[in-house]
Amino acid sequence: MKVKELIEQWHKTPAPAKTKVASDLTLSVYDRARVRALMDMYPGKTETEILSDLVVAALDEIEEAFPYQAGKKVIREDELGDPVFEDVGPTPRFERLVKEHVARLENSPLKS
């Protein structure tokens, strides 16, 4: 999700159910003021909701920014019949690590 889409979502829809995660977050005075300004602009959103949404949007943008690096293995052909090579860049590793952490977190007794 892009930050622009996040703002559009804040205007019209309630947030989906989320899993609670305890975390310490240190922000500069300026960044804390920007979060408070967003709270003033979107009074239906709590500080926690805004910070959570911003983290999700940033993670989505980071994942989209990972560069594609073509490997040697052809995994399929595109609609024109040209080969599509496996991605050996950071994306596959990130996706694998996310799956591992999801499995661990779902089986954690601390999950809430």
N, C-alpha and C positions, 0 to 999 in steps of 0.2 A: 504494500500500500504506500502510495506517495503521500507526503505531508499535505499536499493540496487536497487529495481525496479524503484525508483524515479530517480536515476542516469541514469539507462538505458533509461528511458523516456526522460530525458534531452538531451540525445544523439540523439534521433531520432524523437520526435514528438512535435508539438506546444502545448501549454497549452490550455485547454478548457476555454470557457468563464466563468468568475467568477463575483460574486457580490462584490462590493467594500464595505469595512468596515474600518472605521476610528478607529485606535487604536494606543496607545502609547506603544512602546516596548523599554525596557531598556536592553542593553546587555553590558557585560564586554568588555574591550578593546580586550581581546583575542578572545571572540566569534565574535565580530564585524570583527576582522581580518580574522577569518575563513570564515565568509560570503563573505568578499571581495575576499578571495582566490578562493572561488567557482565562484564568478563573473568573475575572471580572467580565470578560467578553462572553464567556459561556457559563453562566451562573448555575446551570444544571450539572456541571462537571466538577467533581472533587479534584483536589490536588493529586491524589493517587491515581485517579482515572486519567487525568491529563498526562502525568508522567508515564504511566503504563502505555497509553496510546502512542506517545512520542517514541518510546523505546521500540515498540512494535514497528512503527513506520520507519525508524532508522534501521532496524534489522532487515526489513524488506528491501530498503534501498541499498544496503551493504551487499546483500545477497545478489541483487540485480547487477551490482557494479563489479562482481567477480569476473575477471576476464576468461573468455573461452580460450582454451588451448587445445588445438587438435592433436590427437594422438595418432598412432599408426593403424589402429584397428577400425575397420569400417563397421558401423553398427546398424546402418540401414541406408536406403537410398531416398533422396527427396523426390518431390513430385515431378521433377524433370529427369529423374534417373541418375542424378549425380550422387556420388558417395557422401555420406555424412559420417565423419570420424568421431570416435569417442572423445569426450572432454577429459583431458588429463590435468586441467587447471585446478584451482581451489574449490570449485563448486561441488564436484563429487565427494571430496573429502568432507566438506562442510555438511552436506546432506547425510553422509554416513554417520558423522559425529552427532548430528542432531537426532537421528533415529536412535542411536545408542543412549543418548541422554534422556530422550522421551521414554524409552523402555525402563531405564533406571528410575526416573522420576515417577512413572506410573506405578511402579512396584514398591516405592518408598512408603514406609509407615507414616512419614511426616506429611504425606500428601493431604491437602485440604481442599 
